[in-house]
């Protein structure tokens, strides 16, 4: 989705962000592994020891949702410490007091107060909040404070006053292209709660599947889902699960395009002749609703009425993106309608459709949300614009008086590093030039998890931990921008996520084990640590994929960002600039020696399985890259020149190594090139 122009917008956004200086406020204690970083942090003296005497209780307002939040908190704390606090802490005298002033809205609303105040002293903890939303955020912050110390498990003494920068902090999950079972959705909601995201954007329908049960139009799921859909009871289960975690749920039913799955059961909605089948390929397809017939709007009125009654949130997303107009242009009746109504082009026809649908959504008591394309000259001002086109498009919407949110720069399916996502800001680029009043119209943003190359098995590796960095951009003050500090904290938060069942590292381990015929996984893990999936949309050009292609190769198992390659990059830069310590030289050499010799360990087994035989050249390339790196390291450390032609040949070999092999990128080759370019020539 949104493929054609997104890459250039991402590059522009990232470039603009990189021009700004990184910064972490002076009061930031580097030992506090908090993500998102709070608005105000004041460290004090001492620490609170978490042991078997820990007790937790409420003062003031309470409700069952808060009791369940406390229980989740205790289960996570018990997993981290090994102390069975999930039971005893409710019986012990309270050393942790939660004081809530009153309830939040019966149906969670945009812009509710999510603030909290947390005081940790050596003897007690006090968490105060105006409502349960802030209290749940404060509990998550305390969990991140807990660490292992000489005294066992403890939290540093600190005072935190915290509230979010943006009211809309979302994660979109596409469940159409690859269906995600309820338990996968719920696990993602657990992760969202941990990093204070508060909107789950549920992309339910697209060309590849219609995933929600409709009782009024049952052929939608019966013919358009391959039997993989959410019953209305399951949807209510997810809604309750999300509310328990302070998360709103906004459904998206994409229209008038990305609608092939609708037409399998109801071809009368379509602009083309059909017949229609569930799409098995990715990309922008031709299928589109017929905006010129009244029966389309009669159908949608009834359908939207059913879905808005099911989903309680005030916002209803109608998609509206990527209409290529081919079916409209090929339909004589539609062309005649356009001439009769003086609709000059496909965009004008879509604007006509959007205006009609907006009235239906409003009539059912909801506010419409859509992608950039729904913004037209006469779009009603209450429509919320979600921008995939970039900060300039978002700024234009705000200048025209529309509320909006940013997804450009947060497409986590594109396998970009956390640092690139982290430096994109909803109020960056053109939005920085808006007036203060216009900037208030930018509600926040959403990470977007499109699922062409994501399955229930590996979705954890694709969403986490990078989405935690994005969550900080939505929550924390704008000047919290220190990338190195973010990565230090992200490493700790990744471990914290494991205590609530988010386990990207374990997923990689399990997938690698399945690929290997060996019990000793270390050589395969060494190789996996040095590669990464291709970024952007290049994967689609490197192999042939459809909805049935197994996603069980190394490219599917490894995380989007290689931590090993990132750390080696920093090391190579230090050594190349002459700032390396003896420990740095030793560490770099050990890594390069390990990589150089790893191919011999893998060679006997990689070719024995279809799942690994394409890794044979990948493994050899790693060895060659490491060999060049060792030559460069020797030359740099001894200060000896190397022949100019040898240097140039090595650089050419490294450039070749950077090209994809087995749909994988060799992630350390650019860093080795940094070492080679720092050498002297004869």
Helices and strands as residue ranges (DSSP letters): H 6-18, E 40-50, E 56-60, H 64-81, H 85-88, E 96-100, E 116-120, E 125-129, H 132-145, E 147-149, E 152-162, E 168-174, H 182-194, E 199-206, E 209-210, H 219-224, H 232-244, E 248-253, H 260-265, G 267-269, H 294-310, E 315-317, H 326-330, H 332-340, H 346-363, E 367-371, G 372-374, E 384-387, H 391-399, E 404-406, G 412-414, H 418-422, G 429-433, H 436-439, E 442-449, H 459-463, H 466-475, H 483-498, H 504-515, H 522-528, E 531-533, H 539-542, H 554-557, H 563-576, H 582-606, G 613-615, H 616-638, H 644-657, E 664-666, H 669-678
